Amino acid sequence: MMKIRQLFQKWMLQEDLNFLLTNRIPRITLTRFMGWWSQIRHPWVVKSSMAVWRMFSDLDLSDAKHQKFDSLHACFTRELRPGARVVNPDPAYMTSPCDAIVGACGTISQGQVYQAKGFPYQLQSLLGTSECCQHWPSVLEGGSYLTLRLTSSMYHRFHAPYNVHLEHVTYISGDTWNVNPVALKRVQALFCKNERAVLHMKTQDGVPFLMVPVAAVLVASMRFHAVDVLLNLRYKGPNEMPCGADYVKGQEMGWFEHGSTILVFLPPGFAWADGIANGERIQMGQALFKKLA
């Protein structure tokens, strides 16, 4: 079984084939289908689907709170067992909101950031045309950006990276391109095309920053505890949702129903924590940035 799984994964690493199978498909239709399929509560459906899932990924449920699931949705959105993650308690550090692989990261310059080497995009294009988002590029200029990619097998819940206040959510409907490295090297401004939500936030000492969860192919929905609606491709608005929710560092904020990406944007005044570099695997609660005095 292990050899078969390794063969499938090696096959999928071929860039042309990977891009064809994960993007040149009816993405939105399959994403909606996945949302329906994942909710089916039948042991045969769950068992066979998870067997296929394991063929294409390194799914590991050893740190899950529960080992049996009545639907794929329950597995996608699984909780962790107590103590499975350690949140860095140092108030000087902002921590990772999720388990992830670090993608492109760097300095925000002239409103521009990168999704991959040689593939820039404008921050304003990501944030959209809403009046609520117009001031952010100037606020964040000279600060830092970080891409956190969640694979399908990872823990899918995301948490507060600091003691924070969530002021507002801007939801932007869009496409469902895959957000893996293969697609990011081929599709210009991919994050600006996909469904996403802009989380307008402030630290406990008033520093503004953004987290932008971006949906992808087969991601059926995003759930934020502060907003009493399920955000997905069928959601028709409103796009602007004031909320006013306070979180302590490490507190759960919501979840994806599959793998995807969270983009983090900070203003000047933060330094990178040790070990944060492109390609590194990190866990929720691990230090990402240190606030400068």
N, C-alpha and C positions, 0 to 999 in steps of 0.2 A: 504493500500500500504506500509506504514511504517513497519507494522508487517511482511509482506512478505519479504521485503528487509532485515530486521533483521534476519529472519529465514535463508535466503540464506547466509548471511554473517557468521552466527553461524555455518552453515553446512560447509562452506569453511574453517573455522578455524580448523577443524579436520585435523591434520598434514598429515596423510597418504593419505587422500582423496585429500587434497590440492596439495601435491607433485605429485600424480598420474595425476590429471587433468591438472596441469600446466607444467609438465615436461615429462611424459611418453606419449607424443604425437609427431606427426611429426612437431617439433618446427620450423624448417626453412621454410617448406612448408606453415605452418599457418602464419608465420611472413610475407612471401611474399604476401600471400593472403590478410592479413590485410592491407598491403601497397596499394594494388589495391582497396580493399573495401572502405578504408577511403577516397579515392579520388572521389568516386561516388557522383555526384551532383544531388541528387533526394530527394525531401522532405520526401517521404515515407521511404527511406533508412535511412536518417538522423534521423528522428523521432523515428523509431522503434529501431535503433541501440542505440540511446541515452537512450531510455527507458530500454533496457537490461543493458546498462552500469550502470545506476542508481541502478539497482537491486543488483549489486555486489560491489558498491562503495558509498562513501559519496560525490559524485560530487556536487560542489557548484560553481555556475557561478556568484554569487553576486558581485565579484570583477573584472569581465571581462569587457573589453572595449565595447564589443558587446554581445548581448543576443541571437541573432539569427545567425545560421551558415548554409552555403550552402553545407557543407560536414563534415564528422567526422574529417578529417584532419584539417579543419579550427578551430574546437573546441579543438582538441589536442594541436594545436600551438597558441592558443588564446593569445592576448595581454591583459594586465591589464589596467583598467581605471586609469587615472592620480591620483597619490596620494595613490594608493592601497598598496604600499610598501614604507617604509622609510629606506633609506640607511644610516647607521651610518656614520656621516661625520668626525669623529675623525681620523686623519691620522695615529694614532698609531695602529688602529685596521684593521685587514683583515676581510672582511664580507663574509657571505654565498653567493655563486653564484646562489643559487636556493632555492625554497621551498623544504623542505625535512624532513625526519625523521632521526635523527642521529643514525648511526649504530656503528660498532666497531671503536674504536679510541684508540690511545695510542702512544708509542714511537717506532720508528724504531730501531731495535736492531739486529746487525749482518745481515743486509739486509732482515730481516724478519718482517712481519706484520700479522695481523689477519683479516679474514673475519667474524668470529664469535668465541666465546669462544671454544678453543680446536681445531680450524681449521686455522692453520697458512699457509702462502704462501710466497714465495720469491719474493721480489720486482723485481728482474731481470726477473723472469718468466713472470710477468705481463707486463713488458716493452718490452719484446721480444729480438731478437738477433741483431737488427739493430745497426750498429756502432754508430749512433747518440744517442743511449740510454745506452751505456756501462758505462759511467762515473757517471750516476745518483745515483746508490746505495751508492757510496763513498761520494758523495756530500750531500746526505740526511741522512747519518748515524747519529743516535742520535737525529734526528729531530722528527717531529710529523706526524701522519697520521690520516685521518678522512674519514669515509664512510658516504655519504649523499644519502639516498634512496628516490627517487621520486615515489609515488604511481600513479596509472593510472588516478586518479581524480585531481591530483595536477596541478598547473601551470607548463608548460613544458619548458619554456625558461630559459636560464642560462646567467649570467652576470659576469662582471669582479669583482673580490673580492677586488681589490685594483687598484691604478693607475699602469697599467702593460703594458709590451711589450710582445706580443706573437711572438716568434721567429720562431717556427717550429711546424708542426703537423706530427706525425707518426701514420698512420692508420694500424690497425692489424685486419684482418678478422678473424672470428671465429664462434662459435656456438651461440645459443640464449636461454640458460638456464634461467629460471626465477631467479630473484635476490632477492626474498623475504626471510625473516628469515628462513622459513621452508627449502628452498633449500640450503641456506648458512650453515645450520647445517648438511647437508647430502652429499653435493658434494664437494670433496676436490679441493682446488685451483680453485673455480668456476670462479672468475673474470679473471683468466689466460686462461680460455677456451673460453670466450665470445668475440664477436666483440667489439672493443674498439678503442679509439683514445687517443694518448698521446700528451698533449698540453705542449710544452716546453716554460716556461714563466719566466720573471724577473719582480720584483717590480721596481718602479720608481728610487729607490736607488741601483739597481743592484743585489738584492737578488734573486737567482734562485729558482724556485719551479715548481711543476707539478700539473696539473689537468688532470684526466683521466676519461672522460665520458665512461661508459660501457653500451652497448646495452643489451636488454633482449628479451624474448619471446614476440612477437607481436609488437616490436619496429621496425618500417619499415625503419627508417633512422635517421641520425644525420646531422644537418646542422650547419656549422660554417661560419659566414659572411666573415671571412678572407680567406676562401678557396672556390673557385668558382666551386665546385662540390658537388653533393649530395652523402654522404657516406652511403652506405647500402650494403646488402649482394650481390648485383649484381655488385658492384664497383670492378674493376680489377686492379686498380693502376693508377699512382705510389703510393707507400706506404709512401714515404718521400716527404713532401710538405713544403718547406720554405715559409714563408709568410711575417713576419715583420709588424705587425699591433699593433697600440697603442690604449689603452682603458683607460678611466677614471673610477674610482670606480662606480659600478652600471650600467655601459653601457652594453647593450645587446651584447652577443657574438654569440648566436645561440640557437638551440632548439633540443629536441627530439620529435618524433611523438607519443610517448606513455610514460608510466612510466619507469624509469630506475634508474641508480646510477651514482654519480660523486664521484670519489676518489680524495682526496687532500693530497699532500705530501710536507712537508716543511722541510728545514734544521734547525739545532739548532738555537735558537735565538728568539723563539716565545713561549708565554705562552697561556694557554687556557683562553678564555673569560668565564665570569660567566654564569652558566646555560647550558653549553655544556656537555651533558652526553648521554649515550646510551638510545635510546627510546624517546628522547625529540623531539617534533615538532618545527621546526624553519622556518623562512621565509627569502626569499631573502633580503639581506641588513642587516641582524642581525649580530652582532659581533661574530666571531668565535675564532680569535686569537689576542693577543696583542703583538706587536713587542717590544722586550726588548731593553732597552737603551744600 
